Amino acid sequence: MLHENVKLLENRLRAGLCDRCTVTQDVAKKKQQDYETSQLHSLQHITILVNEMNVLKKENKKLLEEVKNLRSMLE
């Protein structure tokens, strides 16, 4: 009987991960996917914000030039 149990356990080991390990592995994969998705969204938001910042810098430069021109007209 003990010999059969050992063989059964050996076969289960050869077959792959135990149920608990499989669940742990699945949870780890899910967390990794969630993390990667979060990172991707963060990078997309950063890109949008950088583009918006560049537009605002250009607008600010134009406005500064306009102020300079108006001051020179007043003098």
Distance bins in CASP14 RR format, pairs under 12 A and 6 or more apart:
PFRMAT RR
TARGET T0000
AUTHOR 0000-0000-0000
RMODE 2
METHOD distances of the structure
MODEL  1
1 7 0 0 0 0 0 1 0 0 0 0 0
1 8 0 0 0 0 0 1 0 0 0 0 0
2 8 0 0 0 0 0 1 0 0 0 0 0
2 9 0 0 0 0 0 1 0 0 0 0 0
3 9 0 0 0 0 0 1 0 0 0 0 0
3 10 0 0 0 0 0 1 0 0 0 0 0
4 10 0 0 0 0 0 1 0 0 0 0 0
4 11 0 0 0 0 0 1 0 0 0 0 0
5 11 0 0 0 0 0 1 0 0 0 0 0
5 12 0 0 0 0 0 1 0 0 0 0 0
6 12 0 0 0 0 0 1 0 0 0 0 0
6 13 0 0 0 0 0 1 0 0 0 0 0
7 13 0 0 0 0 0 1 0 0 0 0 0
7 14 0 0 0 0 0 1 0 0 0 0 0
8 14 0 0 0 0 0 1 0 0 0 0 0
8 15 0 0 0 0 0 1 0 0 0 0 0
9 15 0 0 0 0 0 1 0 0 0 0 0
9 18 0 0 0 0 0 1 0 0 0 0 0
10 16 0 0 0 0 0 1 0 0 0 0 0
12 18 1 0 0 1 0 0 0 0 0 0 0
12 19 0 0 0 0 1 0 0 0 0 0 0
12 21 0 0 0 0 0 1 0 0 0 0 0
13 21 0 0 0 0 0 1 0 0 0 0 0
15 21 0 0 0 0 0 1 0 0 0 0 0
15 22 0 0 0 0 0 1 0 0 0 0 0
16 22 0 0 0 0 1 0 0 0 0 0 0
16 25 0 0 0 0 0 1 0 0 0 0 0
17 23 0 0 0 0 1 0 0 0 0 0 0
17 24 0 0 0 0 1 0 0 0 0 0 0
17 25 1 0 0 1 0 0 0 0 0 0 0
17 26 0 0 0 0 0 1 0 0 0 0 0
17 28 0 0 0 0 0 1 0 0 0 0 0
18 24 0 0 0 0 1 0 0 0 0 0 0
18 25 0 0 0 0 0 1 0 0 0 0 0
19 25 0 0 0 0 0 1 0 0 0 0 0
19 26 0 0 0 0 0 1 0 0 0 0 0
20 26 0 0 0 0 0 1 0 0 0 0 0
20 27 0 0 0 0 0 1 0 0 0 0 0
21 27 0 0 0 0 0 1 0 0 0 0 0
21 28 0 0 0 0 0 1 0 0 0 0 0
22 28 0 0 0 0 0 1 0 0 0 0 0
22 29 0 0 0 0 0 1 0 0 0 0 0
23 29 0 0 0 0 0 1 0 0 0 0 0
23 30 0 0 0 0 0 1 0 0 0 0 0
24 30 0 0 0 0 0 1 0 0 0 0 0
24 31 0 0 0 0 0 1 0 0 0 0 0
25 31 0 0 0 0 0 1 0 0 0 0 0
25 32 0 0 0 0 0 1 0 0 0 0 0
26 32 0 0 0 0 0 1 0 0 0 0 0
26 33 0 0 0 0 0 1 0 0 0 0 0
27 33 0 0 0 0 0 1 0 0 0 0 0
27 34 0 0 0 0 0 1 0 0 0 0 0
28 34 0 0 0 0 0 1 0 0 0 0 0
28 35 0 0 0 0 0 1 0 0 0 0 0
29 35 0 0 0 0 0 1 0 0 0 0 0
29 36 0 0 0 0 0 1 0 0 0 0 0
30 36 0 0 0 0 0 1 0 0 0 0 0
30 37 0 0 0 0 0 1 0 0 0 0 0
31 37 0 0 0 0 0 1 0 0 0 0 0
31 38 0 0 0 0 0 1 0 0 0 0 0
32 38 0 0 0 0 0 1 0 0 0 0 0
32 39 0 0 0 0 0 1 0 0 0 0 0
33 39 0 0 0 0 0 1 0 0 0 0 0
33 40 0 0 0 0 0 1 0 0 0 0 0
34 40 0 0 0 0 0 1 0 0 0 0 0
34 41 0 0 0 0 0 1 0 0 0 0 0
35 41 0 0 0 0 0 1 0 0 0 0 0
35 42 0 0 0 0 0 1 0 0 0 0 0
36 42 0 0 0 0 0 1 0 0 0 0 0
36 43 0 0 0 0 0 1 0 0 0 0 0
37 43 0 0 0 0 0 1 0 0 0 0 0
37 44 0 0 0 0 0 1 0 0 0 0 0
38 44 0 0 0 0 0 1 0 0 0 0 0
38 45 0 0 0 0 0 1 0 0 0 0 0
39 45 0 0 0 0 0 1 0 0 0 0 0
39 46 0 0 0 0 0 1 0 0 0 0 0
40 46 0 0 0 0 0 1 0 0 0 0 0
40 47 0 0 0 0 0 1 0 0 0 0 0
41 47 0 0 0 0 0 1 0 0 0 0 0
41 48 0 0 0 0 0 1 0 0 0 0 0
42 48 0 0 0 0 0 1 0 0 0 0 0
42 49 0 0 0 0 0 1 0 0 0 0 0
43 49 0 0 0 0 0 1 0 0 0 0 0
43 50 0 0 0 0 0 1 0 0 0 0 0
44 50 0 0 0 0 0 1 0 0 0 0 0
44 51 0 0 0 0 0 1 0 0 0 0 0
45 51 0 0 0 0 0 1 0 0 0 0 0
45 52 0 0 0 0 0 1 0 0 0 0 0
46 52 0 0 0 0 0 1 0 0 0 0 0
46 53 0 0 0 0 0 1 0 0 0 0 0
47 53 0 0 0 0 0 1 0 0 0 0 0
47 54 0 0 0 0 0 1 0 0 0 0 0
48 54 0 0 0 0 0 1 0 0 0 0 0
48 55 0 0 0 0 0 1 0 0 0 0 0
49 55 0 0 0 0 0 1 0 0 0 0 0
49 56 0 0 0 0 0 1 0 0 0 0 0
50 56 0 0 0 0 0 1 0 0 0 0 0
50 57 0 0 0 0 0 1 0 0 0 0 0
51 57 0 0 0 0 0 1 0 0 0 0 0
51 58 0 0 0 0 0 1 0 0 0 0 0
52 58 0 0 0 0 0 1 0 0 0 0 0
52 59 0 0 0 0 0 1 0 0 0 0 0
53 59 0 0 0 0 0 1 0 0 0 0 0
53 60 0 0 0 0 0 1 0 0 0 0 0
54 60 0 0 0 0 0 1 0 0 0 0 0
54 61 0 0 0 0 0 1 0 0 0 0 0
55 61 0 0 0 0 0 1 0 0 0 0 0
55 62 0 0 0 0 0 1 0 0 0 0 0
56 62 0 0 0 0 0 1 0 0 0 0 0
56 63 0 0 0 0 0 1 0 0 0 0 0
57 63 0 0 0 0 0 1 0 0 0 0 0
57 64 0 0 0 0 0 1 0 0 0 0 0
58 64 0 0 0 0 0 1 0 0 0 0 0
58 65 0 0 0 0 0 1 0 0 0 0 0
59 65 0 0 0 0 0 1 0 0 0 0 0
59 66 0 0 0 0 0 1 0 0 0 0 0
60 66 0 0 0 0 0 1 0 0 0 0 0
60 67 0 0 0 0 0 1 0 0 0 0 0
61 67 0 0 0 0 0 1 0 0 0 0 0
61 68 0 0 0 0 0 1 0 0 0 0 0
62 68 0 0 0 0 0 1 0 0 0 0 0
62 69 0 0 0 0 0 1 0 0 0 0 0
63 69 0 0 0 0 0 1 0 0 0 0 0
63 70 0 0 0 0 0 1 0 0 0 0 0
64 70 0 0 0 0 0 1 0 0 0 0 0
64 71 0 0 0 0 0 1 0 0 0 0 0
65 71 0 0 0 0 0 1 0 0 0 0 0
65 72 0 0 0 0 0 1 0 0 0 0 0
66 72 0 0 0 0 0 1 0 0 0 0 0
66 73 0 0 0 0 0 1 0 0 0 0 0
67 73 0 0 0 0 0 1 0 0 0 0 0
67 74 0 0 0 0 0 1 0 0 0 0 0
68 74 0 0 0 0 0 1 0 0 0 0 0
68 75 0 0 0 0 0 1 0 0 0 0 0
69 75 0 0 0 0 0 1 0 0 0 0 0
END
